[in-house]
């Protein structure tokens, strides 16, 4: 019994242990499932570890990081967490410091999932490669602010980035734009040995020493540089490469020493970084940390969106742009016209509009409202007054008479043109008869009179032939014609109509207008038709303004514009306005504008109509200058 009891107890204990083990396994399985579900959640934050080789609060790296952080989410909308570490490798960059720093970051981020490592600067890139090897072997690296010469070769696997390239030639190019007679290059900054972005500058300076005199102040304390740059020749320029420390002291940033040097320098200072514009440099072709950061941010987004960093080629960025300080330009009396094309000028004082745009706009709105109200009151008063003194029957009769007079204007003009040579013929014929009937006939004078008759007859024949050609399919006789003179002739014909209808005539004739090759009478008919149409369109409106303008808006073309303030043309009928037999007038024939179009097109030109800005219509036509094309038929019979 005892043995059996022991067996029973043992069996009971084993059963309890088995149940506990099952419960543990169940809890562990649920935890794993929940954990895997959490990792699979698309709304989980993506993590980017930013390693900056500089100390905190450096303007250059801070601007780059801010530009990178402007991307708040990836392509799928997942939020991005940025973990920024300023390594300060310049101040403490020793092996023991690096080892301790890697240990610290391993402890700090050991339990975090890092998706991408972004390194800023070549020292940070080396540090990132070593850190990744021990902590996150599969995590891709994106680097920026690294020159090609300072990057590891070959580029490590799962690593991509953008090289930045600074050249001393660009700095000299900028200096030459503001100092055309540049002969001396004054170098100020820390020595190039071990510099991050200037490894190739020493070689460039050596080559440029054949063309320029090099004044080397590199590595000197600021207290010694200040008096040296205060006594430079006028054909020199200072080139600032940054001073983080000198034999006498250490500076928080390279920009801290710049104002001390600019304070005493008697020549402009050229820089190569955007952060220096505003701190004492006049400007130059500068690297923009914001652009560098945005380019790096786009690469980070591509990697987060699933691209393999090894398949993204490393490229050289184009973050250089011409940028200058307006205050320094004024200080050195440098005209903005000397700057390279597309230069950005910063710190320009705001103008009146920029400072008081809201107040100016409010004043203009108030003035416009008052002006509109006054004009409306004046118009209403005048309209009511005119309505009292005019009757509807008188208006209709006046309109009818004006239309009949307009229809006869062209005939009167042609009659006047033909009458002049006819009067000359009669006068010269009478003179010739007197000379021949004299007691001693003067044959020479009689012959001269007959020649005058011949000239006058040809002139009358030319006018008649031109009119006939207008109604027949034959080319009129072209000649060099003054467009302004044609317009003046037509306006003299309609002067009475303009005065009678109280129309304000405004002419803007380009006196330097070249002549056109065309038929004078036909072009007069075009101008007359357009002017009379404008006069008729303004019978029932006020104010009445007729504007006639000539200019040469396009090369090789003479442009004529006739604008009225009449009732205008319905926009739905604009496409029909030049069709034969189409008219908007109660008694119109619908041929006037069709004839105008035919004449202009036969001269190789074009005519069009458009609504005026406020009221009325604008008719415009263009004629080629000295065109050699044959004139076709003027119009259909």
VENQUI-V111875 format. One record per residue. RES is the residue in one letter. SS is DSSP state (a for helix, b for strand, c for the rest). OMEGA is omega in radians with two decimals (none if undefined). NEAR is the number of other C-alpha atoms within 8 Angstrom. Layout:
<<RES & SS & OMEGA & NEAR> <RES & SS & OMEGA & NEAR>>
This chain:
<<X & c & -3.12 & 4> <X & a & 3.12 & 5> <X & a & 3.14 & 6> <X & a & 3.12 & 7> <X & a & 3.12 & 8> <X & a & -3.13 & 8> <X & a & 3.12 & 8> <X & a & 3.12 & 8> <X & a & 3.13 & 8> <X & a & -3.13 & 8> <X & a & 3.14 & 8> <X & a & 3.12 & 8> <X & a & 3.14 & 8> <X & a & 3.13 & 8> <X & a & 3.12 & 8> <X & a & -3.14 & 8> <X & a & 3.12 & 8> <X & a & 3.12 & 8> <X & a & 3.11 & 8> <X & a & 3.13 & 8> <X & a & 3.14 & 8> <X & a & 3.12 & 8> <X & a & 3.12 & 8> <X & a & -3.13 & 8> <X & a & 3.13 & 8> <X & a & 3.12 & 8> <X & a & -3.13 & 8> <X & a & 3.14 & 8> <X & a & 3.11 & 8> <X & a & 3.14 & 8> <X & a & 3.13 & 8> <X & a & 3.14 & 8> <X & a & 3.12 & 8> <X & a & -3.13 & 8> <X & a & -3.14 & 8> <X & a & 3.09 & 8> <X & a & 3.13 & 8> <X & a & 3.13 & 8> <X & a & -3.12 & 7> <X & a & -3.13 & 6> <X & c & -3.09 & 7> <X & c & -3.13 & 6> <X & c & 3.11 & 7> <X & c & -3.12 & 9> <X & c & 3.00 & 8> <X & b & -3.02 & 11> <X & b & 3.07 & 12> <X & b & 3.09 & 13> <X & b & -3.10 & 13> <X & b & 3.12 & 12> <X & b & -3.14 & 14> <X & b & -3.08 & 15> <X & c & -3.06 & 15> <X & c & 3.04 & 11> <X & c & 3.12 & 11> <X & c & 3.02 & 7> <X & c & 3.03 & 6> <X & c & -3.06 & 9> <X & a & -3.08 & 7> <X & a & -3.08 & 8> <X & a & 3.11 & 12> <X & a & 3.11 & 10> <X & a & 3.10 & 11> <X & a & -3.10 & 14> <X & a & 3.13 & 9> <X & a & 3.12 & 10> <X & a & 3.10 & 13> <X & a & -3.09 & 11> <X & c & 3.09 & 9> <X & c & 3.04 & 6> <X & c & -3.04 & 9> <X & c & -3.11 & 7> <X & b & -3.14 & 9> <X & c & -3.05 & 12> <X & c & -3.12 & 7> <X & c & -3.14 & 7> <X & c & 3.12 & 7> <X & c & 3.11 & 12> <X & b & -3.11 & 11> <X & b & 3.06 & 12> <X & b & 3.13 & 8> <X & b & 3.06 & 9> <X & b & -3.02 & 8> <X & b & 3.08 & 8> <X & b & 3.05 & 8> <X & b & -2.97 & 10> <X & c & -3.12 & 11> <X & c & -3.09 & 12> <X & a & 3.10 & 12> <X & a & -3.08 & 7> <X & a & -3.05 & 6> <X & a & -3.03 & 7> <X & c & 3.05 & 9> <X & c & -3.04 & 7> <X & a & -3.12 & 6> <X & a & 3.10 & 6> <X & a & 3.12 & 9> <X & a & 3.14 & 10> <X & a & 3.13 & 8> <X & a & -3.13 & 8> <X & a & 3.10 & 9> <X & a & 3.10 & 9> <X & a & 3.13 & 8> <X & a & -3.12 & 8> <X & a & 3.09 & 9> <X & a & 3.11 & 9> <X & a & -3.06 & 7> <X & a & -3.05 & 7> <X & a & -3.09 & 8> <X & c & -3.12 & 8> <X & c & -3.09 & 5> <X & c & 3.07 & 5> <X & c & 3.13 & 6> <X & c & -3.12 & 11> <X & c & -3.11 & 11> <X & b & 2.99 & 14> <X & b & 3.08 & 14> <X & b & 3.13 & 13> <X & b & -3.14 & 16> <X & b & -3.13 & 15> <X & c & -3.09 & 13> <X & a & 3.12 & 14> <X & a & 3.09 & 8> <X & a & 3.10 & 14> <X & a & 3.10 & 12> <X & a & -3.13 & 9> <X & a & -3.11 & 9> <X & a & 3.13 & 12> <X & a & -3.14 & 10> <X & a & 3.14 & 8> <X & a & 3.14 & 10> <X & a & -3.09 & 11> <X & a & -3.08 & 8> <X & a & -3.01 & 7> <X & a & -3.06 & 8> <X & c & -3.04 & 9> <X & c & -3.06 & 7> <X & c & -3.07 & 6> <X & c & 3.13 & 11> <X & b & 3.11 & 11> <X & b & 2.99 & 14> <X & b & -3.13 & 15> <X & b & 3.07 & 15> <X & b & -3.12 & 15> <X & b & 3.12 & 11> <X & b & 3.06 & 15> <X & c & -3.11 & 12> <X & c & -3.11 & 8> <X & c & -3.09 & 5> <X & c & -3.12 & 9> <X & c & 3.07 & 10> <X & c & 3.11 & 7> <X & c & 0.01 & 5> <X & c & 3.09 & 4> <X & c & -3.13 & 8> <X & c & 3.10 & 8> <X & c & 3.14 & 5> <X & c & -3.13 & 11> <X & b & 3.06 & 12> <X & b & -3.13 & 13> <X & b & -3.12 & 12> <X & b & 3.06 & 14> <X & b & 2.94 & 13> <X & c & -3.04 & 13> <X & c & 3.03 & 9> <X & c & 3.07 & 9> <X & c & 3.10 & 10> <X & a & 3.13 & 9> <X & a & 3.11 & 7> <X & a & 3.10 & 10> <X & a & 3.11 & 14> <X & a & 3.11 & 8> <X & a & 3.11 & 8> <X & a & 3.14 & 12> <X & a & -3.12 & 13> <X & a & 3.13 & 10> <X & a & -3.11 & 10> <X & a & 3.09 & 9> <X & c & -3.05 & 9> <X & c & -3.10 & 7> <X & c & -3.09 & 6> <X & c & 3.13 & 11> <X & c & -3.06 & 9> <X & b & 3.13 & 11> <X & b & -3.10 & 13> <X & b & -3.05 & 12> <X & b & -3.12 & 13> <X & b & 3.10 & 14> <X & c & 3.03 & 12> <X & c & 3.13 & 12> <X & c & -3.10 & 8> <X & c & -3.11 & 9> <X & c & 3.14 & 5> <X & c & 3.13 & 6> <X & c & -3.04 & 8> <X & c & -2.98 & 10> <X & c & -3.02 & 8> <X & c & -3.07 & 10> <X & c & -3.09 & 12> <X & c & -3.07 & 7> <X & a & -3.11 & 10> <X & a & 3.13 & 9> <X & a & 3.13 & 7> <X & a & -3.12 & 11> <X & a & 3.11 & 10> <X & a & 3.13 & 8> <X & a & -3.13 & 7> <X & a & 3.13 & 8> <X & c & 3.07 & 9> <X & c & -3.10 & 7> <X & c & -3.08 & 6> <X & c & 2.98 & 9> <X & b & -3.10 & 9> <X & b & 3.04 & 10> <X & b & -2.98 & 8> <X & b & 3.06 & 7> <X & c & -3.09 & 10> <X & c & 3.07 & 9> <X & c & -3.14 & 10> <X & c & 3.06 & 10> <X & c & -3.11 & 9> <X & a & -3.14 & 10> <X & a & 3.08 & 6> <X & a & -3.13 & 8> <X & a & -3.05 & 12> <X & a & 3.12 & 12> <X & a & -3.13 & 9> <X & a & -3.12 & 8> <X & a & 3.11 & 13> <X & c & -3.09 & 10> <X & c & -3.12 & 8> <X & c & 3.07 & 10> <X & c & -3.08 & 5> <X & c & -3.12 & 5> <X & c & -3.10 & 9> <X & b & 3.09 & 12> <X & b & -3.14 & 14> <X & b & 3.11 & 13> <X & b & -3.04 & 12> <X & b & -3.11 & 12> <X & c & 3.10 & 10> <X & c & 3.08 & 11> <X & c & 3.07 & 13> <X & c & 3.12 & 11> <X & b & 3.05 & 9> <X & c & -3.09 & 12> <X & c & -3.06 & 7> <X & c & -3.09 & 6> <X & c & 3.08 & 6> <X & b & -3.10 & 7> <X & c & -3.13 & 10> <X & c & 3.07 & 6> <X & c & 3.11 & 9> <X & a & 3.14 & 10> <X & a & -3.11 & 11> <X & a & -3.12 & 9> <X & a & -3.05 & 13> <X & a & 3.14 & 15> <X & a & 3.12 & 10> <X & a & 3.13 & 10> <X & a & -3.13 & 12> <X & a & -3.11 & 10> <X & a & -3.07 & 7> <X & a & -3.05 & 10> <X & c & 3.09 & 13> <X & c & 3.09 & 8> <X & c & -3.13 & 12> <X & c & 3.11 & 11> <X & b & 3.13 & 14> <X & b & 3.11 & 15> <X & c & -3.12 & 16> <X & c & -3.13 & 14> <X & b & -3.13 & 10> <X & a & -3.12 & 10> <X & a & 3.12 & 10> <X & a & 3.12 & 13> <X & b & -3.05 & 14> <X & c & -3.14 & 8> <X & c & 3.12 & 9> <X & c & 3.14 & 12> <X & b & 3.09 & 15> <X & c & 3.12 & 14> <X & b & -3.13 & 16> <X & b & 3.02 & 14> <X & b & -2.93 & 13> <X & b & 3.00 & 14> <X & b & -3.13 & 11> <X & c & 3.11 & 12> <X & a & 3.09 & 13> <X & a & 3.10 & 10> <X & a & 3.10 & 10> <X & a & 3.13 & 13> <X & a & 3.14 & 15> <X & a & 3.09 & 11> <X & a & 3.13 & 10> <X & a & 3.12 & 14> <X & a & 3.11 & 12> <X & a & 3.08 & 8> <X & a & 3.11 & 10> <X & a & 3.13 & 11> <X & a & 3.13 & 10> <X & a & 3.12 & 9> <X & a & 3.11 & 12> <X & a & 3.14 & 11> <X & c & 2.99 & 9> <X & c & 3.12 & 6> <X & c & 3.10 & 9> <X & c & -3.10 & 8> <X & a & -3.13 & 12> <X & a & -3.11 & 9> <X & a & 3.10 & 6> <X & c & -3.07 & 8> <X & c & 3.05 & 7> <X & c & -3.10 & 8> <X & b & 3.06 & 7> <X & b & -3.09 & 8> <X & c & 3.11 & 10> <X & c & -3.10 & 5> <X & c & 3.12 & 11> <X & b & 3.04 & 8> <X & b & 3.13 & 9> <X & b & -3.09 & 12> <X & b & -3.06 & 14> <X & b & 3.14 & 14> <X & b & -3.11 & 15> <X & a & -3.12 & 11> <X & a & 3.11 & 8> <X & a & 3.08 & 12> <X & a & 3.11 & 13> <X & a & -3.12 & 8> <X & a & -3.09 & 7> <X & c & 3.08 & 8> <X & c & -3.13 & 6> <X & c & -3.14 & 9> <X & c & 3.12 & 7> <X & a & 3.11 & 6> <X & a & 3.12 & 4> <X & a & -3.05 & 8> <X & c & 3.11 & 9> <X & c & 3.13 & 7> <X & c & 3.10 & 4> <X & c & -3.12 & 5> <X & c & 3.04 & 10> <X & b & -3.13 & 7> <X & b & -3.10 & 9> <X & b & 3.07 & 8> <X & c & 3.03 & 8> <X & c & -3.14 & 8> <X & c & 3.14 & 4> <X & c & 3.08 & 7> <X & c & -3.13 & 6> <X & a & -3.10 & 7> <X & a & -3.12 & 8> <X & a & -3.09 & 7> <X & a & -3.01 & 7> <X & a & -3.07 & 8> <X & a & -3.11 & 9> <X & a & -3.13 & 6> <X & a & 3.13 & 7> <X & a & -3.13 & 9> <X & a & 3.12 & 8> <X & a & 3.13 & 8> <X & a & 3.14 & 8> <X & a & 3.12 & 8> <X & a & 3.13 & 8> <X & a & 3.12 & 8> <X & a & 3.13 & 8> <X & a & 3.12 & 8> <X & a & 3.14 & 8> <X & a & 3.14 & 8> <X & a & 3.12 & 8> <X & a & 3.14 & 8> <X & a & 3.13 & 8> <X & a & -3.14 & 8> <X & a & 3.13 & 8> <X & a & 3.12 & 8> <X & a & 3.11 & 8> <X & a & -3.14 & 8> <X & a & 3.13 & 8> <X & a & 3.14 & 8> <X & a & 3.14 & 8> <X & a & -3.12 & 8> <X & a & 3.11 & 8> <X & a & 3.12 & 8> <X & a & 3.12 & 8> <X & a & 3.13 & 8> <X & a & -3.14 & 8> <X & a & -3.02 & 7> <X & a & -3.14 & 6> <X & c & 3.06 & 8> <X & c & -3.10 & 8> <X & a & -3.12 & 6> <X & a & 3.13 & 6> <X & a & 3.11 & 8> <X & a & -3.13 & 9> <X & a & -3.13 & 8> <X & a & -3.14 & 8> <X & a & 3.12 & 8> <X & a & -3.14 & 10> <X & a & 3.13 & 8> <X & a & 3.14 & 8> <X & a & 3.12 & 9> <X & a & 3.10 & 9> <X & a & 3.13 & 8> <X & a & 3.12 & 8> <X & a & 3.13 & 9> <X & a & -3.13 & 7> <X & a & -3.10 & 8> <X & a & -3.08 & 10> <X & a & 3.12 & 10> <X & a & 3.12 & 7> <X & a & 3.14 & 8> <X & a & 3.14 & 9> <X & a & 3.11 & 8> <X & a & 3.13 & 8> <X & a & -3.12 & 8> <X & a & -3.12 & 9> <X & a & -3.06 & 11> <X & a & -3.12 & 8> <X & a & 3.11 & 8> <X & a & 3.12 & 12> <X & a & 3.09 & 11> <X & a & 3.12 & 8> <X & a & 3.13 & 11> <X & a & -3.13 & 12> <X & a & -3.10 & 8> <X & a & -3.10 & 8> <X & a & 3.09 & 12> <X & a & 3.11 & 11> <X & a & 3.13 & 8> <X & a & -3.13 & 10> <X & a & 3.11 & 13> <X & a & 3.13 & 9> <X & a & -3.12 & 8> <X & a & -3.12 & 12> <X & a & -3.11 & 11> <X & a & 3.13 & 8> <X & c & 3.14 & 8> <X & c & 3.02 & 4> <X & c & -3.07 & 6> <X & c & 3.09 & 8> <X & c & -3.04 & 9> <X & a & -3.09 & 8> <X & a & -3.13 & 6> <X & a & 3.09 & 9> <X & a & 3.12 & 13> <X & a & 3.10 & 9> <X & a & 3.11 & 8> <X & a & 3.13 & 12> <X & a & 3.08 & 11> <X & a & 3.07 & 8> <X & a & 3.09 & 11> <X & a & 3.14 & 12> <X & a & -3.14 & 8> <X & a & -3.13 & 8> <X & a & 3.10 & 12> <X & a & 3.10 & 11> <X & a & -3.14 & 8> <X & a & 3.10 & 9> <X & a & 3.12 & 11> <X & a & 3.11 & 8> <X & a & -3.13 & 8> <X & a & -3.13 & 11> <X & a & -3.14 & 9> <X & a & 3.13 & 9> <X & a & 3.10 & 13> <X & a & 3.11 & 10> <X & a & 3.14 & 8> <X & a & -3.14 & 12> <X & a & -3.10 & 11> <X & c & 3.09 & 10> <X & c & -3.13 & 11> <X & c & 3.05 & 11> <X & c & -3.04 & 8> <X & c & 3.04 & 10> <X & c & -3.12 & 10> <X & c & -3.10 & 7> <X & c & 3.06 & 7> <X & b & 3.09 & 9> <X & b & -2.97 & 9> <X & b & 3.09 & 10> <X & c & -3.11 & 9> <X & a & -3.14 & 9> <X & a & 3.14 & 11> <X & a & 3.08 & 7> <X & a & -3.11 & 12> <X & a & 3.13 & 10> <X & a & 3.13 & 8> <X & a & -3.14 & 9> <X & a & -3.12 & 11> <X & a & 3.07 & 8> <X & a & 3.12 & 7> <X & a & -3.03 & 9> <X & c & -3.09 & 9> <X & a & -3.12 & 8> <X & a & 3.13 & 7> <X & a & -3.14 & 8> <X & a & -3.14 & 12> <X & a & -3.11 & 8> <X & a & -3.09 & 7> <X & c & 3.10 & 8> <X & c & -3.12 & 7> <X & c & 3.10 & 12> <X & b & -3.13 & 8> <X & b & 3.11 & 9> <X & b & 3.14 & 8> <X & b & 3.05 & 7> <X & b & -3.06 & 8> <X & b & 3.12 & 9> <X & c & -3.07 & 9> <X & c & 3.14 & 5> <X & c & -3.11 & 4> <X & c & 3.10 & 11> <X & c & 3.14 & 7> <X & c & 3.06 & 10> <X & b & 3.10 & 15> <X & b & -3.08 & 13> <X & b & -3.14 & 11> <X & c & -3.02 & 12> <X & a & -3.06 & 9> <X & a & -3.14 & 9> <X & a & 3.12 & 11> <X & a & 3.04 & 12> <X & a & 3.13 & 12> <X & a & 3.12 & 10> <X & a & -3.11 & 12> <X & a & -3.13 & 11> <X & a & 3.12 & 10> <X & a & -3.11 & 11> <X & a & 3.13 & 11> <X & a & -3.13 & 9> <X & a & 3.07 & 9> <X & a & 3.12 & 8> <X & a & 3.13 & 14> <X & a & -3.14 & 14> <X & a & -3.09 & 10> <X & a & -3.08 & 13> <X & c & -3.11 & 13> <X & c & -3.01 & 9> <X & c & -3.10 & 7> <X & c & 3.02 & 9> <X & c & -0.17 & 6> <X & c & -3.14 & 6> <X & c & -3.11 & 12> <X & b & 3.06 & 10> <X & b & -3.10 & 14> <X & b & 3.08 & 12> <X & b & -3.02 & 13> <X & b & 3.01 & 11> <X & b & 3.06 & 13> <X & b & 3.11 & 10> <X & c & -3.08 & 10> <X & c & -3.14 & 7> <X & c & 3.12 & 6> <X & c & 3.07 & 5> <X & c & -3.10 & 7> <X & b & 3.00 & 11> <X & b & -3.05 & 16> <X & b & 3.11 & 12> <X & b & -3.12 & 11> <X & b & 3.04 & 12> <X & b & -3.07 & 14> <X & b & 3.08 & 13> <X & b & 3.10 & 17> <X & c & -3.09 & 18> <X & c & -3.07 & 14> <X & c & 3.11 & 11> <X & c & -3.10 & 11> <X & c & 3.10 & 9> <X & c & -3.08 & 6> <X & a & 3.13 & 6> <X & a & -3.11 & 5> <X & a & -3.09 & 8> <X & a & -3.09 & 10> <X & a & -3.13 & 6> <X & a & -2.90 & 7> <X & c & -3.11 & 9> <X & c & 3.13 & 9> <X & c & 3.11 & 9> <X & c & 3.09 & 8> <X & c & 3.04 & 7> <X & c & -3.12 & 11> <X & c & 3.05 & 8> <X & c & -3.12 & 5> <X & c & -3.12 & 5> <X & c & -3.10 & 4> <X & c & -3.10 & 4> <X & c & 3.11 & 7> <X & c & 3.12 & 8> <X & c & -3.12 & 11> <X & c & -3.03 & 9> <X & a & -3.11 & 8> <X & a & 3.07 & 13> <X & a & 3.08 & 11> <X & a & 3.12 & 11> <X & a & 3.14 & 11> <X & a & -3.14 & 11> <X & a & -3.13 & 11> <X & a & -3.10 & 13> <X & a & 3.14 & 16> <X & a & 3.09 & 11> <X & a & 3.06 & 11> <X & c & 3.12 & 12> <X & c & -3.11 & 11> <X & c & 3.12 & 11> <X & b & 3.14 & 10> <X & b & -3.13 & 11> <X & b & 3.14 & 7> <X & b & 3.11 & 9> <X & b & 3.10 & 8> <X & b & 3.05 & 11> <X & c & -3.07 & 12> <X & c & -3.11 & 5> <X & c & -3.10 & 4> <X & c & 3.11 & 11> <X & c & -3.08 & 15> <X & b & 3.11 & 15> <X & b & 3.02 & 12> <X & b & -3.11 & 12> <X & b & 2.97 & 11> <X & b & -3.12 & 12> <X & b & 3.11 & 12> <X & b & 3.12 & 13> <X & b & 3.13 & 13> <X & c & 3.08 & 11> <X & c & 3.11 & 8> <X & c & -3.11 & 8> <X & c & -3.11 & 4> <X & c & 3.12 & 5> <X & c & 3.11 & 5> <X & c & -3.14 & 10> <X & c & 3.10 & 9> <X & c & -3.06 & 11> <X & c & -3.13 & 17> <X & c & 3.08 & 11> <X & c & -3.12 & 7> <X & c & none & 4>>
